[in-house]
Amino acid sequence: MPQAFVSTDRIRSLFTEAMSRMYRTEVPQYGTLIELVADVNAGCLEKDAALRERLASAGELERIDIERHGAIRLGTAEELFTIRRLFAVMGMQAVGYYDLSVAGVPVHSTCFRPIDEAALNINPFRVFTSLLRLELIEDEGLRSEAEAILAKRRIYTPRAVALIERHEQNGGLTEAEASEFVAEALETFRWHGEATVSAETYKRLHDAHRLIADVVSFKGPHINHLTPRTLDIDAVQARMPERGITPKAVIEGPPRRQCDILLRQTSFKALEEPIVFSGDEGAVQGTHTARFGEIEQRGVALTAKGRALYDRLLASVRGEVQVGAGGAKAGAYEQELAERFKALPDSWDELRKQDLAFFRYSVTPAGIAASVAGTLPHDPEALITKNYITFAPIVYEDFLPVSAAGIFQSNLGTDQQQNYATRSNRDAFETALGATVQDELALYAERQAASLEAAMETLGLAGLHLRTVA
């Protein structure tokens, strides 16, 4: 009898566990962060019964402690094409297009993650995956040299590629094949302390942009951070120094709120790690700065209307208050951020009524009883007012380009801003990817609509729709 295939969810979980073990060994401070986040999360759930109940009812409670996101930076179209196939083995698809050149970082990116709600609740592992934009290197000679260096490397093991092909041809992997795949795939993300370039070439790449040197100078795209999810990022930020970790000056993203929105992120400065450069005169000792620790707090996904308001408010603050590497201006920035964001309602009901955020709807026992009794109102808003239908925020599973760029810049220990012309090139990215990226807003809208339709059908009121404020 042929052996049964394991689920992509199982393979993703195996890979997440293996990646976490590897990164904990490579970056010991990551283990310290995991312990701190676990302590903070346990405290939050102990003192906030409503939060615990909301997470439990949404099927999200069990995922908190295993939730991670990683980040890698690729150098060529071929590398991006194959990483899409590799992540597909784990049930992850490309969601969203992010142009980070607008914030002075010469990459464009996507998020590989599960898209099905059940898969997300099993393991929402996501990887922010960037492709270097060599065309943004102004020095033509350096650009050609970087292209030649990247063309020579092979970041996937032959066996990993063979197992990807087997998954594509057979429709799955057995348990033994899945374990082998995880071990082989992990090699792509492993740290290599030997550069593939000379110290002189590294310096020229570094002078063009630190991130260019990080992508071009090594055998592969070492995972540069692995991020746990916290329920209180402000508490983690405040307690990091107690664990011997110095956080960045400000938390990226929205301010602290009663109703969390989108994504808030902080990190510690990237490690300065010893490396060996190649060269005609033998090995040369040096250092490289790229890998760091990051923590995130996730809130509700915003609609297009809500996101436009968020972007406008954030831009208004960043345009007036600049935060450097020191903390002198951090307080002013955070105060101004909180003040400006008063324009965005801090109430789940108002966010819902004004169509600013996405929610998952479900029927309550009272709604079932009223349906049986035939006493249901036919006004959808009345169904919510009478607690016949309840709603809960849909967690934001994706990323924010300005926040990502801010993390990139700060973890490299610099406020360097390259003035790249804003030339978003989604078509080129998707051509390299070999697929169209999923629209994250459409995915959230589908989940919201499906939950509302299911709730109305359960009550025998199919066809009714909620009203929103224009």
GIZIUR-V236777 format. One record per backbone hydrogen bond with DSSP energy under -0.5 kcal/mol. NH is the residue of the N-H (numbers start at 0). CO is the residue of the C=O. E is the energy in kcal/mol with one decimal. If there is no record, write none. Layout:
{{NH | CO | E} {NH | CO | E}}
This chain:
{{5 | 172 | -2.7} {10 | 6 | -1.9} {11 | 7 | -2.5} {12 | 8 | -2.2} {13 | 9 | -2.4} {14 | 10 | -2.3} {15 | 11 | -2.5} {16 | 12 | -2.3} {17 | 13 | -2.2} {18 | 14 | -2.9} {19 | 15 | -2.4} {20 | 16 | -2.1} {21 | 17 | -2.3} {22 | 18 | -2.8} {23 | 19 | -2.2} {24 | 20 | -1.6} {25 | 21 | -2.2} {26 | 22 | -3.2} {29 | 26 | -2.3} {30 | 26 | -0.6} {30 | 27 | -0.8} {31 | 27 | -1.3} {32 | 28 | -2.3} {33 | 29 | -2.5} {34 | 30 | -2.0} {35 | 31 | -2.3} {36 | 32 | -3.0} {37 | 33 | -2.3} {38 | 34 | -2.0} {39 | 35 | -2.4} {40 | 36 | -2.9} {41 | 37 | -2.2} {42 | 38 | -2.0} {43 | 39 | -2.4} {44 | 40 | -2.4} {45 | 41 | -1.7} {46 | 42 | -1.9} {47 | 43 | -1.5} {48 | 46 | -0.5} {51 | 47 | -2.0} {52 | 48 | -2.5} {53 | 49 | -2.5} {54 | 50 | -2.6} {55 | 51 | -2.5} {56 | 52 | -2.7} {57 | 53 | -1.4} {58 | 55 | -1.3} {59 | 54 | -2.8} {60 | 54 | -1.0} {63 | 59 | -0.7} {63 | 60 | -0.9} {66 | 62 | -1.3} {66 | 63 | -0.5} {68 | 226 | -1.3} {69 | 125 | -2.4} {70 | 224 | -1.0} {71 | 127 | -2.0} {73 | 129 | -3.9} {79 | 75 | -1.8} {80 | 76 | -2.6} {81 | 77 | -2.1} {82 | 78 | -2.0} {83 | 79 | -1.7} {84 | 80 | -1.2} {85 | 81 | -2.4} {86 | 82 | -2.7} {87 | 83 | -1.6} {88 | 84 | -1.0} {88 | 85 | -0.7} {89 | 86 | -1.1} {90 | 87 | -1.7} {91 | 86 | -2.0} {92 | 112 | -3.1} {94 | 92 | -0.5} {94 | 110 | -3.1} {95 | 437 | -2.8} {97 | 108 | -2.4} {99 | 97 | -0.8} {99 | 106 | -1.4} {101 | 98 | -0.7} {102 | 99 | -1.6} {103 | 100 | -1.8} {104 | 99 | -1.9} {106 | 104 | -2.4} {107 | 130 | -1.6} {108 | 97 | -2.7} {109 | 128 | -2.0} {110 | 94 | -1.5} {111 | 109 | -0.5} {111 | 126 | -2.3} {112 | 92 | -2.2} {112 | 110 | -0.6} {113 | 124 | -0.5} {119 | 115 | -2.5} {120 | 116 | -2.0} {121 | 117 | -1.3} {122 | 118 | -2.4} {125 | 67 | -1.3} {126 | 111 | -2.2} {127 | 69 | -2.8} {128 | 109 | -2.8} {128 | 126 | -0.8} {129 | 71 | -2.4} {129 | 127 | -0.6} {130 | 107 | -3.0} {131 | 73 | -2.6} {132 | 105 | -2.7} {133 | 131 | -1.0} {135 | 132 | -2.0} {136 | 133 | -2.1} {137 | 135 | -0.7} {139 | 137 | -0.8} {142 | 138 | -2.6} {143 | 139 | -2.5} {144 | 140 | -2.1} {145 | 141 | -2.6} {146 | 142 | -2.3} {147 | 143 | -2.1} {148 | 144 | -2.1} {149 | 145 | -2.5} {150 | 146 | -2.0} {151 | 147 | -0.8} {151 | 148 | -0.8} {152 | 148 | -0.6} {152 | 149 | -0.8} {160 | 156 | -2.0} {161 | 157 | -2.2} {162 | 158 | -2.3} {163 | 159 | -2.1} {164 | 160 | -2.4} {165 | 161 | -2.1} {166 | 162 | -2.2} {167 | 163 | -2.2} {168 | 164 | -2.4} {169 | 165 | -3.0} {170 | 166 | -1.9} {172 | 5 | -0.5} {177 | 173 | -2.8} {178 | 174 | -2.1} {179 | 175 | -2.0} {180 | 176 | -2.8} {181 | 177 | -2.4} {182 | 178 | -1.8} {183 | 179 | -2.3} {184 | 180 | -3.3} {185 | 181 | -2.0} {186 | 182 | -0.6} {186 | 183 | -0.8} {187 | 184 | -1.3} {188 | 184 | -0.5} {188 | 185 | -1.1} {189 | 186 | -0.8} {194 | 192 | -0.6} {194 | 275 | -2.7} {195 | 216 | -2.9} {196 | 216 | -0.6} {201 | 197 | -2.5} {202 | 198 | -2.0} {203 | 199 | -1.7} {204 | 200 | -2.4} {205 | 201 | -2.9} {206 | 202 | -2.6} {207 | 203 | -1.4} {208 | 204 | -2.0} {211 | 208 | -0.6} {212 | 208 | -1.6} {213 | 209 | -1.8} {214 | 210 | -2.0} {215 | 211 | -2.5} {216 | 212 | -1.9} {221 | 219 | -1.7} {222 | 188 | -2.1} {223 | 70 | -2.2} {224 | 70 | -0.6} {226 | 68 | -3.6} {227 | 225 | -0.5} {227 | 293 | -0.7} {228 | 63 | -0.5} {228 | 66 | -0.7} {229 | 295 | -3.3} {235 | 231 | -1.6} {236 | 232 | -2.8} {237 | 233 | -2.2} {238 | 234 | -1.7} {239 | 235 | -1.4} {241 | 238 | -0.6} {242 | 238 | -0.8} {242 | 239 | -1.4} {243 | 240 | -1.8} {244 | 239 | -2.1} {246 | 244 | -0.7} {247 | 266 | -2.4} {251 | 264 | -2.9} {259 | 257 | -0.7} {261 | 299 | -3.0} {263 | 296 | -2.5} {264 | 251 | -1.8} {265 | 294 | -2.2} {267 | 292 | -2.1} {268 | 245 | -0.8} {269 | 410 | -2.7} {270 | 290 | -3.0} {272 | 270 | -0.8} {272 | 287 | -2.9} {274 | 285 | -2.6} {275 | 192 | -2.3} {276 | 283 | -3.4} {277 | 196 | -1.8} {281 | 278 | -1.6} {283 | 276 | -2.0} {285 | 274 | -2.5} {287 | 272 | -2.4} {289 | 270 | -0.8} {289 | 287 | -0.5} {291 | 223 | -2.5} {292 | 267 | -0.6} {294 | 265 | -2.6} {295 | 227 | -1.9} {296 | 263 | -2.6} {298 | 261 | -3.3} {299 | 259 | -2.6} {300 | 393 | -2.7} {302 | 355 | -1.4} {306 | 302 | -3.3} {307 | 303 | -2.1} {308 | 304 | -1.6} {309 | 305 | -2.5} {310 | 306 | -3.0} {311 | 307 | -2.0} {312 | 308 | -2.4} {313 | 309 | -2.8} {314 | 310 | -2.4} {315 | 311 | -1.7} {316 | 312 | -1.3} {317 | 313 | -2.6} {318 | 314 | -1.8} {319 | 316 | -1.3} {320 | 316 | -2.9} {321 | 319 | -0.6} {323 | 321 | -0.6} {329 | 326 | -0.7} {330 | 326 | -0.9} {332 | 328 | -2.4} {333 | 329 | -2.7} {334 | 330 | -2.3} {335 | 331 | -2.3} {336 | 332 | -2.6} {337 | 333 | -2.2} {338 | 334 | -1.9} {339 | 335 | -2.6} {340 | 336 | -2.2} {341 | 338 | -1.2} {342 | 339 | -1.6} {343 | 340 | -1.6} {344 | 342 | -0.6} {350 | 346 | -2.7} {351 | 347 | -2.0} {352 | 348 | -3.0} {353 | 349 | -2.4} {354 | 351 | -1.7} {355 | 350 | -2.9} {356 | 350 | -1.1} {357 | 300 | -2.6} {359 | 391 | -3.2} {360 | 358 | -0.5} {361 | 389 | -2.2} {363 | 387 | -2.2} {367 | 363 | -2.0} {368 | 364 | -2.4} {369 | 365 | -2.4} {370 | 366 | -2.1} {371 | 367 | -2.4} {372 | 368 | -2.2} {373 | 369 | -0.8} {373 | 370 | -0.5} {374 | 369 | -2.5} {375 | 369 | -0.5} {379 | 377 | -0.7} {381 | 378 | -0.6} {382 | 378 | -1.5} {383 | 379 | -1.2} {384 | 380 | -2.6} {385 | 381 | -2.6} {386 | 383 | -1.5} {387 | 382 | -3.0} {388 | 382 | -1.6} {389 | 361 | -2.8} {391 | 359 | -1.8} {393 | 357 | -2.1} {394 | 392 | -0.6} {395 | 298 | -3.1} {396 | 394 | -0.5} {403 | 399 | -2.9} {404 | 400 | -2.4} {405 | 401 | -2.1} {406 | 402 | -2.4} {407 | 403 | -2.6} {408 | 404 | -2.7} {409 | 405 | -2.5} {410 | 406 | -2.6} {411 | 407 | -0.9} {412 | 409 | -1.7} {413 | 408 | -1.6} {417 | 103 | -0.6} {419 | 417 | -1.3} {422 | 420 | -1.1} {428 | 424 | -1.8} {429 | 425 | -2.9} {430 | 426 | -2.1} {431 | 427 | -2.2} {432 | 428 | -2.5} {433 | 429 | -2.0} {434 | 429 | -1.3} {437 | 93 | -3.0} {439 | 437 | -0.8} {442 | 438 | -1.9} {443 | 439 | -2.1} {444 | 440 | -2.4} {445 | 441 | -2.3} {446 | 442 | -1.9} {447 | 443 | -2.4} {448 | 444 | -2.7} {449 | 445 | -2.6} {450 | 446 | -2.0} {451 | 447 | -2.2} {452 | 448 | -2.6} {453 | 449 | -2.3} {454 | 450 | -2.1} {455 | 451 | -2.6} {456 | 452 | -2.4} {457 | 453 | -2.2} {458 | 454 | -1.5} {459 | 456 | -1.2} {460 | 455 | -3.5} {463 | 460 | -1.8} {468 | 352 | -3.8}}
